Every structure is written in C-alpha cells, then in structure tokens.
C-alpha cells in the first residue's frame, strides 16, 4: 500500500524530489526547512506516537506552519498509518510497481 516513486512524480511534478525520496533517506532530499520540519514530525508520529508532545507542534509553528496546516497534515499522516496497519493486519500485499 506504499506509494511508488512514479506516483510521487505525478503528485508533486518534481522528478528530482521523487528520485531523492525514493533513494532515501529523506534527510538527503531537497526539501525546504518547513518541509523538513513536517517530515520529521510525520516520522515521529509514525514511529514513536507515544513520544509526541506539545513541543513537536511548537517546532512546526516555528517552521511557519499554521494550526490548520498542522491539523490537516496530522489527519493525513494518521490516516495513512491507519490504512497501512489495516493492510498489514490483513496480509494485503503492496501494489506492484508499474
């Protein structure tokens, strides 16, 4: 259920960014400081949700994100985590690369 680089290229329209994200790690991708802050937040929320605190929100605000963007981003991150857990729990195989 994970996105393929091709899907990312279509979504963002930036082949260089998609290639860098596919090659990993995300820290090496050409992201803005604000984007880096949100990706770090997403990584922490995904891997260590119990470690989240108000300080994580403060970091996003300091990077320029407003509360609406933080809310919307959190919803998307949580939804993808939920869907991936469902797929993993039911043994759904990832879609083949096209």
C-alpha positions as CSV (number, residue, x, y, z in Angstrom):
1,X,0.0,0.0,0.0
2,X,3.0,2.3,-0.1
3,X,3.3,4.9,-2.8
4,X,5.7,4.3,-5.6
5,X,8.2,6.9,-6.9
6,X,6.1,7.1,-10.1
7,X,3.0,8.1,-8.1
8,X,5.1,10.7,-6.2
9,X,6.3,12.2,-9.5
10,X,2.7,12.5,-10.6
11,X,1.6,14.1,-7.3
12,X,4.4,16.7,-7.0
13,X,5.5,17.0,-10.6
14,X,9.2,17.0,-9.5
15,X,11.2,14.1,-10.7
16,X,14.4,15.2,-8.8
17,X,12.5,15.3,-5.5
18,X,10.8,11.9,-6.1
19,X,14.1,10.3,-7.0
20,X,15.8,11.7,-3.9
21,X,12.9,10.5,-1.7
22,X,12.9,7.1,-3.4
23,X,16.7,6.7,-2.9
24,X,16.4,7.8,0.7
25,X,17.0,8.8,3.4
26,X,14.5,11.7,3.3
27,X,17.1,13.9,5.1
28,X,19.1,13.9,1.8
29,X,16.1,15.1,-0.3
30,X,16.0,18.8,-1.5
31,X,13.3,19.9,1.0
32,X,12.7,23.4,2.4
33,X,13.2,23.9,6.2
34,X,9.5,23.9,6.7
35,X,9.0,20.7,4.7
36,X,11.9,19.1,6.7
37,X,10.1,20.0,10.0
38,X,6.9,18.4,8.8
39,X,8.5,15.3,7.5
40,X,10.4,14.9,10.9
41,X,7.0,15.3,12.6
42,X,5.5,12.7,10.4
43,X,8.3,10.3,11.0
44,X,8.0,10.7,14.8
45,X,4.2,10.4,14.7
46,X,4.5,7.2,12.7
47,X,7.4,5.5,14.5
48,X,7.0,6.9,18.1
49,X,3.5,8.2,18.6
50,X,3.7,8.0,22.4
51,X,6.7,10.3,22.4
52,X,4.7,13.2,20.8
53,X,4.3,16.3,22.8
54,X,3.3,20.0,22.5
55,X,7.0,20.7,21.7
56,X,6.5,18.9,18.4
57,X,3.7,21.3,17.5
58,X,5.8,24.3,18.6
59,X,8.6,23.2,16.2
60,X,6.1,23.1,13.3
61,X,4.8,26.6,14.2
62,X,8.3,27.9,14.4
63,X,8.9,26.5,10.9
64,X,6.0,28.5,9.6
65,X,3.1,26.1,9.7
66,X,-0.3,27.4,11.0
67,X,-2.7,25.3,13.1
68,X,-4.9,24.4,10.2
69,X,-2.0,23.0,8.2
70,X,-0.8,21.1,11.2
71,X,-4.2,19.7,11.8
72,X,-4.7,18.7,8.2
73,X,-1.2,17.2,8.0
74,X,-1.7,15.2,11.2
75,X,-5.0,13.9,9.8
76,X,-3.3,12.7,6.6
77,X,-0.3,11.1,8.5
78,X,-2.7,9.3,10.9
79,X,-4.9,8.1,8.1
80,X,-2.0,6.6,6.1
81,X,-0.7,4.9,9.3
82,X,-4.2,3.5,9.9
83,X,-4.6,2.2,6.4
84,X,-1.2,0.6,6.4
85,X,-1.9,-1.1,9.7
86,X,-5.1,-2.5,8.3
87,X,-3.3,-3.7,5.2
88,X,-0.5,-5.2,7.2
89,X,-3.0,-6.8,9.6
90,X,-5.0,-8.4,6.8
91,X,-1.9,-9.5,4.8
92,X,-2.6,-7.3,1.9
93,X,0.4,-7.3,-0.5
94,X,1.7,-3.9,-1.7
95,X,0.7,-2.9,-5.2
96,X,3.3,-4.0,-7.8
97,X,5.4,-1.1,-9.3
98,X,4.1,-0.2,-12.7
